[in-house]
């Protein structure tokens, strides 16, 4: 597979504001995960851990929504304007993976 067809080699330049928002979300989730780990280490009650786990899932969903929205508004629109309609198939595949 060449670089042009492998999504692993694509990059996206993000604005400093977008980068900061996304990194802040990830940092909060990282803290939540460390908190859950600490709860396990302290033998916390299962239901309390599950509530925190659900909060991390919700935070990840919010991260994905923001990133997906940015992706559609920038990368997808750009590629469509350039006549690269294969971006639609890529987007559909991405959405299918997110909805599992």
C-alpha positions as CSV (number, residue, x, y, z in Angstrom):
1,X,0.0,0.0,0.0
2,X,1.4,3.4,-0.9
3,X,1.4,6.4,1.4
4,X,-1.4,8.1,-0.5
5,X,-3.9,5.3,0.2
6,X,-2.8,4.5,3.7
7,X,-4.7,6.6,6.3
8,X,-1.9,6.0,8.8
9,X,0.3,8.5,6.8
10,X,-2.2,11.3,6.5
11,X,-1.8,14.3,8.8
12,X,-4.0,17.1,9.9
13,X,-2.8,20.6,10.8
14,X,-4.9,21.8,13.7
15,X,-5.4,25.3,15.0
16,X,-3.8,26.0,18.4
17,X,-7.3,26.4,19.8
18,X,-8.5,23.0,18.5
19,X,-5.3,21.3,19.7
20,X,-5.6,22.8,23.1
21,X,-9.3,21.8,23.5
22,X,-8.5,18.2,22.4
23,X,-5.5,17.9,24.6
24,X,-7.4,19.2,27.6
25,X,-10.1,16.6,27.0
26,X,-7.5,13.8,26.8
27,X,-5.7,15.1,30.0
28,X,-9.0,15.0,31.9
29,X,-9.7,11.5,30.7
30,X,-6.2,10.4,31.7
31,X,-6.9,11.8,35.2
32,X,-10.2,10.0,35.4
33,X,-8.5,6.7,34.4
34,X,-5.8,7.2,37.0
35,X,-8.6,7.8,39.5
36,X,-10.3,4.6,38.5
37,X,-7.0,2.7,38.9
38,X,-6.7,4.2,42.4
39,X,-10.2,3.1,43.2
40,X,-9.4,-0.4,42.2
41,X,-6.2,-0.4,44.3
42,X,-8.2,0.8,47.3
43,X,-10.9,-1.9,46.8
44,X,-13.6,0.7,46.1
45,X,-17.2,-0.5,45.7
46,X,-17.9,-1.9,42.2
47,X,-20.9,0.5,41.6
48,X,-18.7,3.5,42.4
49,X,-16.0,2.3,39.9
50,X,-18.7,1.7,37.3
51,X,-20.0,5.2,37.6
52,X,-16.5,6.6,37.1
53,X,-16.0,4.3,34.1
54,X,-19.2,5.6,32.6
55,X,-17.9,9.1,33.0
56,X,-14.8,8.2,31.1
57,X,-16.9,6.7,28.3
58,X,-19.0,9.8,28.1
59,X,-15.8,12.0,28.0
60,X,-14.4,9.8,25.2
61,X,-17.7,10.2,23.3
62,X,-17.5,13.9,23.7
63,X,-13.9,13.9,22.4
64,X,-14.9,11.8,19.4
65,X,-17.8,14.1,18.6
66,X,-15.6,17.2,18.6
67,X,-12.9,15.5,16.5
68,X,-15.4,14.1,14.1
69,X,-17.1,17.5,13.7
70,X,-13.7,19.1,13.0
71,X,-12.8,16.4,10.6
72,X,-16.0,16.8,8.6
73,X,-15.7,20.6,8.5
74,X,-12.1,20.6,7.4
75,X,-10.6,17.4,5.9
76,X,-13.8,16.1,4.4
77,X,-14.9,19.4,2.9
78,X,-11.4,20.0,1.6
79,X,-11.2,16.6,-0.1
80,X,-14.6,16.9,-1.6
81,X,-13.7,20.4,-3.1
82,X,-10.6,18.8,-4.5
83,X,-12.7,16.0,-6.2
84,X,-11.5,13.3,-3.8
85,X,-14.8,11.5,-3.4
86,X,-13.2,8.5,-1.7
87,X,-13.3,10.6,1.4
88,X,-17.0,9.7,1.7
89,X,-16.2,6.0,1.9
90,X,-13.5,6.7,4.5
91,X,-16.0,8.8,6.5
92,X,-18.7,6.0,6.3
93,X,-16.1,3.5,7.5
94,X,-15.1,5.7,10.4
95,X,-18.7,6.3,11.4
96,X,-19.3,2.5,11.4
97,X,-16.3,2.0,13.7
98,X,-17.5,4.7,16.0
99,X,-21.0,3.2,16.2
100,X,-20.0,-0.3,17.3
